[in-house]
Amino acid sequence: MDVDYPTVEAAKEAGWAIIEAFALIHKLGYENQGDQYMAFYQGGENEGMGALTIEVYDSNGQPVEL
């Protein structure tokens, strides 16, 4: 689903807030991987696997460095 934000910075801030909230609710780790925000499993058989990723694109459809 595409969501329009007034600036790239606003989109990046929203993406980070979503990843952070999702990770905290589900007791996951999370990090900025430079090209995406990622929430990941810690421990167990799925350790290190991504649970949710968020990427940000500019108005031309190009990925944004986070």
C-alpha positions in Angstrom: 0.0 0.0 0.0 1.4 3.4 -1.0 1.1 6.3 1.5 2.0 9.8 0.5 4.0 11.9 3.0 4.9 15.5 2.7 8.6 14.9 2.8 11.0 12.0 2.6 12.1 12.7 6.2 8.4 12.3 7.4 8.2 9.0 5.6 11.4 7.8 7.2 10.2 8.8 10.6 6.9 7.1 10.2 8.6 3.9 8.9 10.9 3.9 11.9 8.0 4.4 14.4 6.1 1.5 12.8 9.1 -0.9 13.0 9.9 0.1 16.5 6.3 -0.3 17.7 5.9 -3.7 15.9 9.2 -5.0 17.4 8.3 -3.9 20.9 4.8 -5.4 20.8 6.2 -8.7 19.5 9.4 -8.7 21.5 11.6 -8.7 18.4 14.9 -7.0 17.7 14.9 -4.1 15.1 17.5 -2.1 13.2 18.1 0.2 10.4 19.9 -1.8 7.6 20.5 1.3 5.5 18.1 0.3 2.7 15.3 -0.9 4.9 14.1 -1.0 8.5 13.8 -4.6 9.8 12.2 -6.3 12.8 13.7 -9.7 13.4 13.4 -12.7 15.6 15.9 -13.1 18.5 16.7 -16.6 19.7 15.0 -19.9 18.8 14.9 -21.6 15.4 14.0 -18.4 13.6 16.8 -16.3 15.1 17.9 -13.5 12.8 15.0 -14.0 10.3 13.0 -10.9 9.4 9.5 -10.6 10.7 8.8 -7.2 9.0 10.7 -4.9 6.7 9.9 -1.4 5.7 11.4 0.4 2.7 10.9 4.0 1.7 10.7 5.3 -1.9 10.8 8.8 -3.3 8.1 10.2 -5.5 10.0 8.8 -8.6 9.8 5.2 -7.2 13.5 5.2 -6.2 14.6 3.6 -2.9 15.7 6.1 -0.3 18.8 5.6 1.8 17.8 5.3 5.5 
